[in-house]
């Protein structure tokens, strides 16, 4: 029986979706991954937009049957988590974060990029390290995205955090894509997501159908 449980855990897909910055489509990409892997979803920290949180968006886009676990911290102010927490007289404690107890696949979505502060001393990358799961790095094309991408890849490598997927969200100039893809770890897989102008449950499902098989 223990061997069966161990084998099942080895097959479980757990991913922390992070990005090279903010407003680059982490939630859309998380919805696609959640749908593709038939996974549960967890947003550890929600800052602002409590009336339409990322968990609510995932539920709307992926389906009501998707299990979205409650955030560990929820704040009113739409700002960096450390600032949102301070506004409410709270200090975010890294020890409060624990992966949901599930045997299903799990997609975890961060806030902003790797160096977004949770408190004065700890950052999103520290949370990833504590949870000890691989990452999917979302990249969007803009002036400076090569620099931000390679810095993010370097930061993950320094912490020995596995970069399982690089997600190219939208269209990229050929030269930009070539440089980025040439500088990822050899074991990292690339996922290409087309531009989504209108994000709906149907458009998410269509993207999932178009994706090549993801291991």
Protein Blocks (a to p, Z undefined) as FASTA:
>chain_A
ZZmmmmmmmmpccdddddfbeheopmmmmmmmmmmnopacddfbagejkllcfklmmmmm
nopklccdddfbdcfbdcdfklmmmmnopacdfklpccdddfbdcddddehifklcfblm
bcfklmmmmnopacdddddddehjlmmmmmmmmmmmmnopacfbacdedjddfklmmmmm
mmgcfklccddddddfbacfklmmmmmmmpccdZZ
